Amino acid sequence: MASNSSEAAEAASPGMPQLDFSSFGNQIFWLVVTLVVIYVILSRVALPRIADVLAERRESISNDIAAAEDLKLKAGEAEVAYHKALAAARAAASNIVEAAKAEIKVELAAAIAKADGEISDKVAEGEKVIQEIRKDALASVEDVAKSTASALIGALGGKDDAPSVAKAVSSEMKG
């Protein structure tokens, strides 16, 4: 029976207190009071703080964007200045290269002229030596021709007449 009495007590109880129609008025009153208090706290304390934070963020973002635009402009100006400096450096390097080439050409022309002068001097000396060798060779050829002619005449049984042989060889050598 004890279990029957507990079951009967549970059946007689209204169940969940939120669903008890007799307390709906109190529940609605406290709901309205709680919502008003939450609204007042949010509108007076939390929402102004949130609005201030959002305003600070907007201001910070706009300042950052302005600073970024300024830096972008400065970077563009720096790039233009860099390209100008680079072009000037290239032009200066080109001028230096051209000046060096011109200087090298002048030095090369002077060295070539000096070498040509030395070569001309050596050629002139060589021609003198060749002329002397020719004269000596012609004289030697004439002497060899005279002695060979005398030896041939003597070998053939003729009379070796040195003056007539010398005259004949000289006239043949002159043409």
C-alpha positions as a printed Julia matrix, in Angstrom:
175×3 Matrix{Float64}:
   0.0    0.0      0.0
   2.78   2.33     0.58
   3.65   2.24    -3.04
   0.03   2.94    -3.98
  -0.07   6.01    -1.76
   3.1    7.48    -3.34
   1.66   6.93    -6.78
  -1.54   8.62    -5.72
   0.41  11.61    -4.35
   2.3   11.97    -7.6
  -0.9   11.8     -9.61
  -2.47  14.51    -7.45
   0.51  16.87    -7.81
   0.24  19.34   -10.68
   3.5   18.17   -12.37
   5.96  20.76   -13.63
   5.52  24.11   -11.89
   5.95  26.04   -15.14
   2.87  24.36   -16.54
   0.72  25.07   -13.5
  -1.92  27.56   -14.71
  -2.46  28.92   -11.24
   1.08  30.48   -11.14
   1.1   31.97   -14.68
   0.45  35.51   -13.46
   3.45  35.47   -11.11
   5.66  33.92   -13.79
   4.68  36.57   -16.36
   5.25  39.39   -13.82
   8.77  38.21   -12.96
   9.52  37.59   -16.64
   8.62  41.19   -17.46
  10.63  42.52   -14.46
  13.66  40.45   -15.46
  13.48  41.56   -19.09
  13.17  45.25   -18.04
  16.18  44.95   -15.72
  18.23  43.22   -18.45
  17.16  45.9    -20.95
  18.14  48.73   -18.58
  21.51  47.14   -17.77
  22.27  46.48   -21.44
  21.13  49.91   -22.67
  22.89  51.87   -19.86
  26.09  49.87   -19.34
  26.94  47.19   -21.91
  25.73  48.71   -25.17
  27.52  52.08   -24.68
  30.74  50.23   -23.95
  30.27  48.08   -27.04
  29.49  51.2    -29.12
  32.66  52.88   -27.78
  34.77  49.84   -28.66
  33.27  49.68   -32.16
  33.9   53.42   -32.65
  37.51  53.01   -31.52
  37.95  50.1    -33.9
  36.47  52.07   -36.8
  38.77  54.99   -35.99
  41.8   52.71   -35.65
  40.99  50.97   -38.93
  40.5   54.26   -40.77
  43.79  55.57   -39.32
  45.56  52.36   -40.37
  44.09  52.62   -43.87
  45.21  56.26   -44.15
  48.7   55.33   -42.92
  48.83  52.46   -45.4
  47.85  54.8    -48.23
  50.55  57.27   -47.16
  53.11  54.47   -47.03
  51.95  53.26   -50.44
  52.46  56.75   -51.89
  55.89  56.98   -50.28
  56.77  53.54   -51.64
  55.71  54.66   -55.11
  57.83  57.79   -54.81
  60.77  55.71   -53.56
  60.35  53.35   -56.51
  60.36  56.25   -58.96
  63.46  57.69   -57.27
  65.09  54.24   -57.4
  64.4   53.91   -61.12
  65.76  57.41   -61.75
  68.9   56.65   -59.74
  69.28  53.33   -61.55
  68.96  55.04   -64.95
  71.49  57.69   -63.9
  73.89  55.0    -62.67
  73.53  53.09   -65.93
  74.17  56.26   -67.92
  77.23  57.06   -65.8
  78.51  53.5    -66.22
  77.97  53.76   -69.98
  79.89  57.04   -70.05
  82.73  55.5    -68.05
  82.84  52.52   -70.42
  82.87  54.8    -73.47
  85.64  56.96   -71.95
  87.67  53.85   -71.14
  87.17  52.55   -74.69
  88.29  55.88   -76.15
  91.33  55.94   -73.87
  92.2   52.37   -74.81
  91.82  53.22   -78.5
  94.2   56.18   -78.11
  96.73  54.05   -76.23
  96.34  51.26   -78.79
  96.83  53.68   -81.68
  99.99  55.05   -80.0
 101.3   51.52   -79.38
 100.53  50.52   -82.97
 102.28  53.64   -84.31
 105.31  52.92   -82.13
 105.33  49.28   -83.23
 104.96  50.35   -86.88
 107.91  52.72   -86.46
 110.04  49.98   -84.91
 109.01  47.56   -87.64
 109.82  50.14   -90.33
 113.25  50.69   -88.79
 113.89  46.95   -88.65
 112.64  46.51   -92.22
 114.97  49.27   -93.4
 117.87  47.65   -91.56
 116.89  44.28   -93.01
 116.76  45.72   -96.51
 120.24  47.2    -96.04
 121.52  43.84   -94.86
 119.81  42.13   -97.81
 121.35  44.65  -100.22
 124.78  43.98   -98.73
 124.22  40.23   -98.92
 123.12  40.62  -102.56
 126.19  42.63  -103.39
 128.36  40.1   -101.61
 126.48  37.25  -103.28
 126.8   38.84  -106.72
 130.49  39.42  -106.11
 130.83  35.87  -104.9
 128.87  34.57  -107.88
 131.11  36.54  -110.2
 134.23  35.15  -108.48
 132.82  31.61  -108.58
 131.83  32.05  -112.23
 135.32  33.3   -113.11
 137.05  30.46  -111.32
 134.58  27.89  -112.72
 135.05  29.27  -116.25
 138.84  29.2   -115.87
 138.69  25.63  -114.58
 136.42  24.55  -117.45
 138.63  26.18  -120.04
 141.65  24.54  -118.48
 139.89  21.17  -118.33
 138.78  21.41  -121.94
 142.34  22.04  -122.95
 142.12  25.7   -123.76
 144.44  28.45  -122.72
 143.46  29.99  -119.38
 143.46  33.71  -119.98
 142.27  35.3   -116.73
 141.61  38.83  -118.05
 139.5   37.62  -121.0
 137.57  35.2   -118.75
 136.9   38.04  -116.25
 135.72  40.31  -119.07
 133.41  37.63  -120.51
 131.89  36.78  -117.09
 131.38  40.5   -116.26
 129.62  41.15  -119.57
 127.36  38.1   -119.04
 126.53  39.19  -115.47
 125.48  42.69  -116.55
 123.11  41.31  -119.04
